[in-house]
């Protein structure tokens, strides 16, 4: 399946993809110069990686800025109904819990009316309750407090089950689907009912999922019950997440273009996160699984180790290298004294990226040294014409980073590494091999015994861990580097208004909203894919492998590389947000007058949390797809990923740099000696920050696994193993030779055996003849057969 781009309307100075027009000619050079200057000035990013952002940020991203007028609409429908059926016309927060429960029960009954418009008004009143009855609150804290209170009340009264039935009706509404398919342009009005229902369900899932300090005992019990309910096949025999996956597939197949995909993806991500667990729960499950299988404990928690790392300064950019060359021509080259090679502990205190030499080019040398010549760039990169060299820039002093002594990771060894080591040693000392035998050490010298013992002590045992493909089409459509096509999907159905903007201010606001919308979709998809891959791997390794292979065959690797083939610093520091329009700020405070200057300035944050979160997730997905897969590593080489990944090192955030360096490490043996020679600072950073595996000569390129003729066979063998496993476990027409044998005594004795109807009449005679009268030679059991 090829993921495709989308087609959206043109909005003033926005292109067909909702992004600002890409500059041409001299503007390209200006952007390149800005990128160089930003890399010099970029500070360390104080970013803490986790499952999600803050609760306030996650709730605000549910709504687009185009939906802002609907907040007042929800309030009006609630107050109209509350004045009619409320108790003495008091405010909601003044009612007792019993009075609130009685009113919610009345709303629940009203959801069952057949009139579609009346049902929508009731749903909006429920949404206002889930939003925290903000008109009766004075601060954002009050809004979140009453939102939590009301959400648990709504769940206790059975609102979620009723909403699920309405959602199923809307999904199966063939009239709405056919009408949306025939429309030339889809807008916000085409998904009103779905957006209201999904918003209530998202608020319930996200609010109940997050535990706070004021959690009441009854809320803790309700949280566990809701978690089990979402993960159980209670909805038409299927889990709730599967229904949401069905919506994604239906949307991507162009059968329901009016589905609000951002809300669907956010709800799907939070449902999976709630039911399966996040990164901390995954770590706990790993520890429990290893303890259950009597495996050695994990040497460290990778997330905690990465959080303790310090970011390194980025490598020199192309503009800096031109500057250095110009300074050398003008006789300004400074002399450096000869220095001895420092010891490892001394080097660990240095900045591995500091003062990369002039040979460390980012595009040209790496493209030619990758071993792929005379072919078109598979990522369709734009050709940049080199302009005359700019005036020299003043390079500020690079800060000195103090790293801890020693390496941050405990080394690991695979079983395959031990086999290869013993095979080489046996050939050298005794002249023959013993296949996969890693225990027999007869005839080998004593140092070899000690080496094998050391390798087994640090060996990382692989834990036996357990069609998402439409998500890639959405990811491509939301990528900043995607280009519009006529047959692509439109992911902006739940952000574009019915009437297009007519003023510059409206166009700017909509442009920010469109870019923000895309960023949130990328965030949800990247987090969802990573979470599923990690849980699949923990549950069963073949589940992980089959999903990974589907992603690879659907061009996930070049898609992620295409995503990073942009000015990544600009993407991470993007200001596509309007703080005064974010929920719950916009419903509590007075709305100031928006100007073009205030929209252009954006917020004051150092970086965009969701964009940095998405970049790290995509890098982790790319690592999972390519780890120990030489054929996929070669895809990184073929698509010339080295210069793209090196540009990502400009982001001074330790976790992102780590996963970039991991991807560079696995392909260094294929990039050629000249590349390694020209990028010694990057190689040193890999040595310092990435985990080492004994006997891994990644820096030299003479690995036995580097044979090109094995690449296709590797994928075919993996596919064959997966198909055999699926056939053996899940095929209804099972082959008798592969039927698992039941070795459990209680299970065998508990099986129901069909006996003849007259058996119970002659049971005593059969027992006497077949059991009591037959001599049993018990001593025969002690003899060898």
Secondary structure, DSSP 4 states (H G I P E B T S, - for coil): -----------TTB-TTSSBPPP-THHHHHHHHHHHHHHHH---------SS--HHHHHHTTS-GGGTHHHHHHHHHHHHHHHHHSSTT--GGGS-HHHHHHHHHHHHHHTT-S-HHHHHHHHHHHHHHHTT-GGG-SSHHHHHHHHHHHHHHHHHTTHHHHHHHHHHHHHT-HHHHHHHHH-SS--GGGGHHHHHHHHHHHHHHHHHHS--TT--HHHHHHHHHHHHHHHSS-BTTB-HHHHHHHHHHHHHTTS-TTS-HHHHHHHHHHHHHHHH--HHHHHHHHHHHHHHTTPPPPS--HHHHHHT----PPPPPHHHHHHHHHHHHTT-PPP----PPPPHHHHTTS-TTTT--TT--SSHHHHHHTS--SS--TT-PPP----PPPPPPPPPPPPPP-PPSS-SS--BB-HHHHHHHHHHHHHHHTS---TT--S--TTS-HHHHHHHHHHHHSB-PPP-----THHHHHHHHH-TT----TTS----TTTS-SS---SHHHHHHHHHHHHHHHHHHHHHHHHHHHHHHHHHHHH-HHHHHHHHHHHHHTTHHHHHHHHHSS-HHHHHT-----GGGSTTHHHHSPPPPP-HHHHHH----SS-HHHHHHHHHHHHHHHHHHTT-HHHHHHHHHTTHHHHHHHHTTS--HHHHHHHHHHHHHHHHHH-HHHHHHTHHHHHHHHHHSPPBTT--TTT---GGG-GGGHHHHHHHHHHHHHHHHHHHH-SS--GGGPPP---HHHHHTS-----TTTTTSHHHHHIIIIITS---GGGGGS--
